[in-house]
Amino acid sequence: MKLNRNESAGGIGKYIVIKTEGLEEIPTTPVELAAAILKHPECVQFGKVGDPDEFFVLKLKDENADAALFAYSDKVMRTDIEYGEDIYNLAERSGLNHPHCKTPD
């Protein structure tokens, strides 16, 4: 299996991120989300390879997520204990501990 973004001509993966920070209200329906995007198109991040906002989405149900999140938490704890503990708590609920755990597709 290859990364989806490496297979697409535009270098965009299978996810697009909507940054809700800065929106007046957090959308709770598809219609509200569409309206928020129209009003604030800058909130949409495509994560294209090489862009300043390139990203990799990791769902907690991914069977490998706990390893990634525990490692990330360990590194973060060196500089920000509160944030590191939040990530650690995510890690504890991820991977094989997630009720919908699955192999990534």
C-alpha positions as CSV (number, residue, x, y, z in Angstrom):
1,M,0.0,0.0,0.0
2,K,1.3,3.5,-0.8
3,L,0.3,6.8,0.6
4,N,-2.7,8.1,-1.3
5,R,-1.1,11.5,-1.8
6,N,1.8,9.8,-3.5
7,E,-0.5,8.2,-6.0
8,S,-2.5,11.4,-6.9
9,A,-1.2,13.7,-9.6
10,G,-1.7,16.8,-7.4
11,G,0.1,15.4,-4.3
12,I,-3.1,15.7,-2.2
13,G,-4.1,12.9,0.1
14,K,-7.5,11.5,0.9
15,Y,-8.2,14.1,3.6
16,I,-8.6,17.8,3.7
17,V,-8.4,19.6,7.0
18,I,-10.8,22.3,8.1
19,K,-9.2,24.6,10.7
20,T,-11.9,25.7,13.0
21,E,-9.8,28.1,15.0
22,G,-10.9,31.6,14.1
23,L,-14.4,30.7,13.0
24,E,-17.2,32.5,14.9
25,E,-18.9,29.2,15.6
26,I,-17.9,25.6,15.1
27,P,-20.1,24.0,12.4
28,T,-22.2,21.1,13.5
29,T,-23.9,20.2,10.2
30,P,-22.8,19.9,6.6
31,V,-24.8,23.1,5.7
32,E,-23.1,25.1,8.5
33,L,-19.7,23.7,7.4
34,A,-20.3,24.8,3.8
35,A,-21.4,28.3,4.9
36,A,-18.3,28.6,7.1
37,I,-16.0,27.6,4.3
38,L,-17.6,30.1,1.9
39,K,-17.2,32.8,4.5
40,H,-13.7,31.7,5.5
41,P,-12.1,29.8,2.6
42,E,-8.7,30.2,4.3
43,C,-9.8,27.7,6.9
44,V,-9.4,24.9,4.3
45,Q,-6.0,23.2,4.2
46,F,-5.3,20.7,1.5
47,G,-2.0,19.4,2.8
48,K,-0.3,19.2,-0.5
49,V,3.2,17.6,-0.5
50,G,5.7,20.4,0.1
51,D,3.2,23.0,1.2
52,P,4.0,24.9,4.5
53,D,0.8,23.3,6.0
54,E,1.5,19.7,4.8
55,F,-0.1,17.2,7.1
56,F,-0.6,13.5,7.7
57,V,-4.0,12.5,9.2
58,L,-4.0,9.7,11.7
59,K,-7.3,8.3,13.0
60,L,-7.4,6.9,16.4
61,K,-9.0,3.7,15.1
62,D,-5.8,3.0,13.0
63,E,-4.2,-0.1,14.5
64,N,-0.9,1.7,14.5
65,A,-2.0,5.0,16.0
66,D,-1.1,4.2,19.6
67,A,2.6,3.7,18.7
68,A,2.7,7.1,16.9
69,L,0.9,8.9,19.6
70,F,2.8,7.5,22.5
71,A,6.1,8.4,20.8
72,Y,4.7,11.9,20.1
73,S,3.5,12.3,23.6
74,D,6.9,11.2,25.0
75,K,8.7,13.9,22.9
76,V,6.1,16.6,23.8
77,M,6.4,15.9,27.5
78,R,9.9,17.4,27.5
79,T,8.6,20.9,26.7
80,D,4.8,20.9,27.5
81,I,3.6,18.4,30.1
82,E,-0.1,19.4,29.8
83,Y,-0.2,19.0,26.1
84,G,1.9,15.8,26.3
85,E,-0.6,14.3,28.8
86,D,-3.5,15.2,26.5
87,I,-1.8,13.3,23.6
88,Y,-1.0,10.4,26.0
89,N,-4.7,10.2,26.8
90,L,-5.5,10.0,23.1
91,A,-2.9,7.3,22.7
92,E,-4.4,5.2,25.4
93,R,-7.7,5.2,23.5
94,S,-6.2,4.5,20.1
95,G,-4.9,1.5,18.1
96,L,-5.9,-1.8,19.5
97,N,-7.6,-0.1,22.4
98,H,-10.1,1.7,20.1
99,P,-13.5,0.0,19.8
100,H,-13.4,0.4,16.0
101,C,-9.8,-0.6,15.5
102,K,-8.9,-1.5,11.9
103,T,-6.0,-1.8,9.5
104,P,-5.5,1.4,7.6
105,D,-6.8,1.4,4.0
